[in-house]
């Protein structure tokens, strides 16, 4: 899980909140699902779906 998070958030050499706002929002939702459900499948599904929805609208 930490490897997925690091790869998504730190894919660029310089980290900026402005450029990674959608990734951070999706990661926060996935993190909350992981804490409350302890389901890896649910965490990855919610993270992917939330990123897809956020990119569609923003």
Buried (B, 14 or more C-beta within 10 A) or exposed (E): EEEEBEEBEEEEEEEEEEEBEBBEBBBEBBBEBBEEEEEEEBBBEBBEEBBEEBEEEE
